[in-house]
Amino acid sequence: MPNIYESTKLLDEYLLFHYAADEEILPAGGTASGQGEALQFAVRTVVENVSASPRARALDLGCAVGRSSFELSSFCDEVIGIDYSHAFIAAARQLRDEGAVPYQRLDEGHLRTSLVARRPVGARPERVRFEQGDAVNLRGDIGDFDLVHAANLICRLPDPSRMLARLPSLMRSGGTLVLTTPCTWLGEFTPPENWPTGPTLDWLRFHLDPAFSLETVRDQPFLIRETARKFQWSLAQSSVWTRR
Ligand SMILES: C[S@@+](CC[C@H](N)C(=O)[O-])C[C@H]1O[C@@H](n2cnc3c(N)ncnc32)[C@H](O)[C@@H]1O
């Protein structure tokens, strides 16, 4: 099956999701519809879950087109963003190197609007490296990290418990782990035998104890615009853990 995250449709949707101004996604930025709080998810998974105290090394697994990696670069000395999609990583690198990527927003049918994704103000591009790779099979010399951020990745992996098993050796003592997931377990990504048998949070605890202590759990809504009149509204469960 072709990887949907290599398609132009998803690339355009994710550039919009990560970089568009609120008004480019919803009329009046969602203030009238009450949907505004679901915007800027790739920023909020960083700023609402992690204090901006200086850190040395951060890893953004499943970084897509890179917005959270740029957010991390404002307070981390080195950020590695990894995604399986070549198309997403090419766009993230272009944003880092050139500061902008043009894309098309689908409005309806044949109607599209030309927009430009821009590297966010405050990002430190010289601190960020984007790599195409597999979160479950990281290169051996990647080292260890003070912060690992994996937003909405686990329920897109064929065997997510393998990634969880790798986390203790990937993180330095006292390091922060941010996992968010809308718990949308789907057979097309994860065979049902690899889904949690109970609530996802219990399953995370089972896999991460005792190497990690759970600090906070919160709901973080997000909105992905498909067309001017069709949106996916989802509620991610975000958990923050400390490496013991
Ligand atoms: C639902 S998206 C979330 C993207 C981004 N973190 C966000 O919150 O907007 C899942 C991402 O995980 C990536 N992905 C899927 N399998 C992966 C793997 N094995 N290793 C690294 N990235 C993967 C996809 O290409 C996609 O960018």
The ligand as an SDF file (V2000), in Angstrom:
LIG
                    3D

 27 29  0  0  0  0  0  0  0  0999 V2000
   -0.4010   11.7300   12.3570 C   0  0  0  0  0  0  0  0  0  0  0  0
    1.1040   12.3520   11.7230 S   0  0  0  0  0  0  0  0  0  0  0  0
    1.6800   13.3960   13.0410 C   0  0  0  0  0  0  0  0  0  0  0  0
    2.7060   14.3920   12.5780 C   0  0  0  0  0  0  0  0  0  0  0  0
    3.1340   15.4590   13.5820 C   0  0  0  0  0  0  0  0  0  0  0  0
    3.8880   14.9290   14.6900 N   0  0  0  0  0  0  0  0  0  0  0  0
    1.9570   16.2300   14.0730 C   0  0  0  0  0  0  0  0  0  0  0  0
    1.5660   16.0730   15.2360 O   0  0  0  0  0  0  0  0  0  0  0  0
    1.4080   16.9910   13.2820 O   0  0  0  0  0  0  0  0  0  0  0  0
    2.1540   10.9210   11.8470 C   0  0  0  0  0  0  0  0  0  0  0  0
    3.5510   11.1680   11.2980 C   0  0  0  0  0  0  0  0  0  0  0  0
    4.3640   10.0490   11.6190 O   0  0  0  0  0  0  0  0  0  0  0  0
    5.1520    9.7400   10.4990 C   0  0  0  0  0  0  0  0  0  0  0  0
    5.5440    8.3260   10.6150 N   0  0  0  0  0  0  0  0  0  0  0  0
    4.7890    7.2240   10.4100 C   0  0  0  0  0  0  0  0  0  0  0  0
    5.5110    6.1040   10.6400 N   0  0  0  0  0  0  0  0  0  0  0  0
    6.7440    6.5190   11.0300 C   0  0  0  0  0  0  0  0  0  0  0  0
    7.9370    5.8440   11.4070 C   0  0  0  0  0  0  0  0  0  0  0  0
    8.0200    4.5060   11.4410 N   0  0  0  0  0  0  0  0  0  0  0  0
    9.0110    6.5880   11.7330 N   0  0  0  0  0  0  0  0  0  0  0  0
    8.9690    7.9400   11.6820 C   0  0  0  0  0  0  0  0  0  0  0  0
    7.8680    8.6390   11.3280 N   0  0  0  0  0  0  0  0  0  0  0  0
    6.7700    7.9400   11.0070 C   0  0  0  0  0  0  0  0  0  0  0  0
    4.2800   10.0590    9.3040 C   0  0  0  0  0  0  0  0  0  0  0  0
    5.0360   10.2150    8.1160 O   0  0  0  0  0  0  0  0  0  0  0  0
    3.6100   11.3390    9.7930 C   0  0  0  0  0  0  0  0  0  0  0  0
    4.3890   12.4580    9.4880 O   0  0  0  0  0  0  0  0  0  0  0  0
  1  2  1  0
  2  3  1  0
  2 10  1  0
  3  4  1  0
  4  5  1  0
  5  6  1  0
  5  7  1  0
  7  8  2  0
  7  9  1  0
 10 11  1  0
 11 12  1  0
 11 26  1  0
 12 13  1  0
 13 14  1  0
 13 24  1  0
 14 15  1  0
 14 23  1  0
 15 16  2  0
 16 17  1  0
 17 18  1  0
 17 23  2  0
 18 19  1  0
 18 20  2  0
 20 21  1  0
 21 22  2  0
 22 23  1  0
 24 25  1  0
 24 26  1  0
 26 27  1  0
M  CHG  2   2   1   9  -1
M  END
$$$$
